[in-house]
Structure formats: C-alpha cells, structure tokens
Amino acid sequence: MIIRGDEPEQIRLLRKLYKPGNYFMQGNEAVAYGALFAGCRFYAGYPITPSSEIAETMARELPKLGGYYLQMEDEIGSIAAMIGASWTGFKVMTATAGPGFSLMQENLGYAVMTETPLVLVDVQRSGPSTGQATKGAQGDFFQARWGTHGDHPIVAVSPTSGQDAFWEIIRAFNIAERLRTPVVFLFDGVLAHTRELIKIPDVDEVEITYRKLPQNEEEAKLPFGDPHGDGVPPMPLFGHGYFTHVTGSTHKENGLRDVYTPEVHDRLVRRIHRKIEKNREVYEKYEEHFTDDAEILVVSWGVTARPALGAVLKAREAGIKAGLFVPKTVHPFPGERMRELGKRVRAILVPEMNLGQMILEVQRYVNDDVLLKGVNKIGGVPLTVEEILREIRGVA
C-alpha cells in the first residue's frame, strides 16, 4: 500500500509498469492512470455509462500494484466501502455518472462530516433521470456543490482535456489528503470517451501528498481537533492502535457524539468550513488567456473551455478583444478573481453544456452594468468554436 509515495517498491513498480512516453488513450483511462500515480490503491465502484472504463482500468491495474478493486452491489455501497478503506490509510477513489452520483450524496455528506479524504469522479451525462445515458453534459455543477444536505463545504475540480485530467486527478488526491476532505472530480462523457495523445511522465515528476498523521497520543485522542491551527486535524488510522470514534452525527473533538449542545455543532461545522476557506492556496486554480486587454470575457469550464479558447483565438484574429477565464477548481468558485476581471470588461459570455449553471456563480461577482449572457446547449452534443464565436461577434 502506498503511503507517502516514496516507498522504493511502489516507485519501482510504477516505473516498470508505466513507461514514460506518449500514449493514445481515452480520457477515462487518463483519469485511472493519474489516480494510480497519485497513490490510489483502493477502488470501489459500480459500472455506469459513461464512466465504466475507469473501473475497468482500475480493476486490471490495481492488483499489479498491490491495490484492491471492489465491484460493489450499487453506488451507495461503493462510496461506503471507500470511506471505510480511507480510514485504514488507503488513498481511495470511485467513479460514477449522474444517477449514481445522486445515490452517493448521503454518504458524501458523511465523508464531509467525518473529514474523510476521498476522490469521487462524476463523469457527467445528460439528465435528468436516465436521460441520454451515453451522452456528455455539464449538468451536475450545482449538484456537486449542493447535492448533499446541510451546511457543508465542498471542493470540486474540473479538467479540460484528457492530458489535463491525468494531472488534475493527481491534484484532486493531493487536495483531499492535505485538507482531509472529499473532493469531487467533475469530468464529462465527451472528454471521457475522447481518445487523444496523453503523455505519461516519469514517476519522479509527480509530486504527491499524504494526510497528516498524529504525532503523539494527545493528537490521536482528538481526531477532530485543531492542534496545528489550520483547521485540519491529524487522522488516526484504524488498525494502528488508536481508539477512534467516527460518526456522522455532531461530535466533539474526541469524536464522541453530542447532538444536543449548540456550541459543539457550531464549533465543528464552522471549523470544517474554515479549513476550506482558509486554505484556498491549496486548491484554487484557474487559467487565463488574453485577459489583460479583453473587452469581452468568455468564462467556461470543463469540456466547453476547449472550443471556447478556439473561439477566442478566432475572435482576436478578427480584431475583437476577447479573453478567456477557465476555473479549474469550480468549487469553491474563484470569486475574487472573477470580480477583478468583471470590472475590466463590458460583456461576459458563459458557454456551458447545460441550461445555465456556472453563470449563476459568475453573476454573484459581476456588476449589473456588465452584459452577462449564457451560451447554452443540451442534447449531448458539445458546443463548437463557430457557435461560441457567433455569440462573441454578437456582443462585439
């Protein structure tokens, strides 16, 4: 089992099995290989289109690295199994799509409340309900943020290509481990099934992180305390000699249940929020293209950011000062940077494969005097460069 990523045997196996170089593979496969490089050694899942190639790849490759793959009876069991495995010290992952993501929401909330590091890949597909099971979409933006109940923080990462997915899934694991929190990886059916050139790096090029462990018995006795002042408690692992109580109910710093004292609940939930809010440098990431002089700003994410960049390049060739802003961590949303960019431009376009979701986050940070317009498409077919360019021309 890989712990901190520096075990000679694990490094030797990775280098032997996955030679550095260029490969032609699906986005789903890139996610799986990135997870293996990040140290994931436990996967519990249930097949669902369009995510199943992730499970297939993990089932084939994990045993080679001494890891474990569990085919569960459903998505509820899948996330429950990986929560348990995480508490024994494994880096863990599952992958699903819309209906399965819905089933996982209760236990996602449990993972937030118990501060369990895990990575949950949601390969978005058209909905609602069964929808277009084999088609991609971007309709789970707000489900990732608000799908589980109660006051809870969430971190959600979204890549823009297969190569990007390889590195972003590693980053998702590092965030989960650093902040002892679940991380949602918002992928989509288009990128998942797109075959393209993926460069596999040498193992030494990959920096990975492992969760904070107790340094003494006093820290181990407070699995939900804050001994280092950063809001992130050290995690005493099951099977390592500690007496640790873990519950999704409101609990004190020692893990014992207390659902009656308002101050206990307030202190716990505010700390869980604070560890995300105060460690923004751990997870916040975005890309900018031509924003220095942009008059029209395109804001996009995930698969749609690719044709959006193509449209911006063509617009600039035509003399239109367009720029592109791409949040890579979509939750928490990079609101302050969005606010700064919103002050410089006269129009903002938000292309998405949905009927308008991220645009509502953008709206929170943009003044009313800026023209804000969604560019939306559903039906399982991604937006094209020409469709986005036409909208840019329309507000130029």
N, C-alpha and C positions, 0 to 999 in steps of 0.2 A: 504493500500500500504506500503510495507516495504521500509524504507529509509536507516537507518544505521545498521539494523539488531538487534537492542537492544529493539525494541518495545515489551513489555510484551505479548501483544495479539498474535503477529506473532510467537514469540518463543513458546508460549503455544500451538498454532495450529500445528506448525511443530512437536512438541514433541508428541502431541496427535495423529496426523495422521500417522506419520512415526516413528514407534518404532525402537530403535537401535537393531541391530542384523544382522544375515546372511540371505540373500535372494538369490534366483535363478532367474536371470533376464537377458534380452538382454542388450548388450552394449548401444543400443539406449535408453532403459529405464534408465540405469545408468546415461546417459547424462541428461535426463529430470529431474530426481530426484536431481542430483547435481545442476542443474540450480535453482530448487526450493529452495534448501538450501542456494544458493548464493544470493537469494533475487529477482530472476526474477519473475516479476508479470505481464508481458505483453509479449504475443507471437503472432506474425502474420505470417502465413505461407500458403503454398500451397503443397498438397501431392505430393511426388515424391519418387520413389524407389531409394535407399534403406534407406531413412530417415524417412518414414512416421510414424513409431512407436513413434518417438519423438513428432510429432504433436499430435498423438492420446493420448499419456500420458499427455501432457500439457493441451489438451482440457478437459480431465477428472479431472485433479488435480488442475489446476489454480483457478477455481471458489471456491473450498474449502478453498482457502487462500485469497479470496477477489481479486484475479487477473483476468486478461482478456485474452481470446483467440479469435483471429480473423481469420476466414477462408477467405483468400483473393482470388481475381479472377486470380492472377498469381504471379510469383516471383517478378516482378517489383513492384507491389502493396504491397507485403509483406514487402520488405525492406524499402519502403517509409513509410509505416504505423509505423514500429518500430522506424524509425528516428524521426517521429513526437512525438511518445509516450515518447521517451527518453528525448526530450526537455521539457516534462511536469514533469519529475522527475522519471519515471519508469526505472528500470533495464529491458532491453529488449533482446529478442533472436528470431532468426528464424533458421530453418534447411532446407537444400536442398541437391541436388546432382548435378553432372556435368552440365547438360543443364540449370538447374535453377540457378546455380552459375554463369554461363555465363550471364544470363539475369540480375543478380543483380550487375554486375560490374560497371555500370554507377553510380548507387546510392551508391555503396561502395566508389567510389571516392568522391561523395558529402559528405558522412559521414566523410571521412578523412579531406576534406577541411573545413567543419563546426565543426570539432572536436567533433563529436557526439559519446558518448560511447554506444557500442552495441556489441553483440556476434553473429557471423554468423557461424553456423555449416555447414560444407560441408562434407557430407558422400560420399566419392569418389567412383565412379563406372567406369567400363570400357568405354572408348571412343575411338576415337572421336564420335561426334554426339550422337545418341541414343545408339550406341554400344551394350554392354551387360548390359541391364538395371538392372538386378538383381545381378550382379557380382561385387565384390570388386576390387579396384585398388588403385594405388598411383600416378595417372597421373596428379594431379592438384597442384603439388608442386610449379611450376613456375606460374601457373595461380593465385594462392593465392598471390604471390609476385608482379606480373606484369600485372594482369588481367585488372585493370583499368588504364586509360591513365594518362600521365603527371608524373612529378617528385613527387612521393609520398612515404612515409614510410608505412610499414605495420608490424603488429605483428601477427604471426601465431603459434599456439600451436598444438601439435600432441601427443595424448596418445598412450600407447602400450597395453592396456587391458581394460576390462570393469570397473574394480575397479579403474584403473588409470584414466579412463575417468570421473568418478564421481568427483575425486579431481581436475583433470585438468580443467574441465569446471568451477569449482569454481575459480580456479586461473585465468582463462581467463576473468571472470567477474571482478575480482579484478584488473587485468591489465587495462581493459577497463575503469574502474572507476578512478583508480589512474592517468592514463595518458590522460584521456578524448580522447579516440581514439577507432575506431572499432578494434575488434580482430577476426581473422579467426580461427576457430577450425577445423583442418584437421583430420577428422575421416575417416573410410572406411567401405565398405559394409561387409567385413569379420567380423571385430570386432562388427559392428553394430548389426549383427544377431547372434553372438555367445552368447549362454546362459552359464553363469558361476556364481560362487559364488561372490556376492557383499556384502560387509559389510557396512551397513548404520550406521553412527556414531550418537552419541548424538549431539544435536544441539550445545551444549557448546563447542564441539571440533572443530567447524567450525569458522574460522576467516574470516570475510568479510569486504569489504571496500566500502565506498560510495564516490562519486565525491566531489571535492572541491566546496563549495558554496561561493558566495560573502559575505564578512564580513561587507561591508558598501556600501553606494550608489556609491562611486567613483569606487570601483571594479566592481559593477554591470553595470556601464556605459562603461566598457571596457571588453566586453565578449570575446575578442580575444587579450587581452593584456598579460603582463607577470609580474604581480605585485610581485610575490614571487621569480623570477629569476630562476625558474626551467623549464620554457617553457610551463607550464601547467596553462591555465587561469581558474579562478573560473567560474562556469557555472550558469548564471542567468536563472532560470527555468520559462517557460511560465506559466501564471496563478498566479504568485507570486508578481505581482505589478510592474514588471520591463518593461521598454520599450527596447526591444531587437530586433535587425535586424539580420536575419540569411540568408546568401546567399552563393551559391556555387561559385559565381564569386569572383574574387580577392577583398578583403575588408580590410579596415583599422581596427585598434584596437577596434574602437567603433562599428564595424560590418557593417558600411556603404560601399557600393560598390565603388571601384575605380579601373577600369580596364586599366587605361591609364598611371599611374605613375610607372615606372620600379622599383623604390625603394620600393614602397608599396608591390608589388608582391614578390620581393626578400626577404624583411623582413618577410613577412607572411610565405612563403613556407620554408625558412630556419629555422624559429622558429619551425614549425611543425616537420621538420626533427630533429632539435636539441633536442626537448623534448623526442624523442625516443632514439636518440643516447646517450644522457647524463644521461638517467635513466635506463641503462642496468641492474642494480641490481634489478629493479622492475620485469623484465620479463625473463632474461636469465636463462636457466635451462638446464642441461644435466646430463646424468648418465654415469658412467664409471665402467667397470668390467675388472679386471686383466690388467689394462693398465700400472702398474708400471714396469713390466718386459717384456711387449709384444714386439715381433719382427714382428708379423703380426697383423694388426689392422683391425677389421671389424667395419665399420661405417654404421649404419642403423637407421631407424626411423619408427614410427607407428607400424602397424601390423607386419612388417617384422623383427622388433627388437626381437620379441619373438623366432622364430626359429633361428635367428642369435645368441642369447645367448645360446640356446641349442647346436648349432654347436661349439661355442667357448668352452663350457664345455667339450664336447666330444674330441675336439682337445687337450685340456690340459690334459685330461686323457691319451691321446696317446703320451704325451711328447712334443707337439707343443706349443710354447709360443704364444698363441693368446690372444687378448684382444678385448673389445667391447666398442665403443663410441656411445651413443644414444642422439642426440639433442632432447629435449622435446619442446623447443621453436625453431622452424626451421627457422623462420624469425623474427628478424634479426639473421642470422646464427652465431653460436658461433665460429667465425673465429680465434680468438686469441688462444683459447684452441686447436682448430684443428691444428693450426700452431705448437704449442708446441708438441703435440703428434706426428705430422708428422716428426719431427726431430729425434724421438727416434726409429722409425720402418723402416723396409726395404720394406714392402709391405702393401698396403691398399686395402681392398675389400669393395665394396659398394653394398649390396643387396637391391633391390627395386622392387616393383610390377609395373614397367614401363620400358621403354627402355633407361633409364639413365637420371635422372634429378638432384637429390641431388648430384650426383657425380661431376657435374659441379661446385657446390659450394665448395666441398672438394678440387677440382683441383686448385681453386684460392689460397689456403693456403698451398699447399704441393709442395716441391721442385721436380724438374724433375728427380732426382736420385732415387726417391721412386717409386716402381712399383705400379701403380694405375689401378685397374680393376673393372669394373661393373659386378654384378651378377644380371641379369635381367630376369624377367618372366612376360608375359602378358597372357591374356586369361581368367582372372577371378579366377585362382587357385593360392593360396599363395605359396611362396617358402617353402620348407621343410628343416628340420635340415640336412637331408642327402645331399641335393643339395648344401647347403652352405658349409657343411663340406668337400664335394668333392673339392670345389674351394679352401678352405683353404689348404687342402693337396696338391693341385696342385702348390701352391706357396711356400710351406714349404721347 
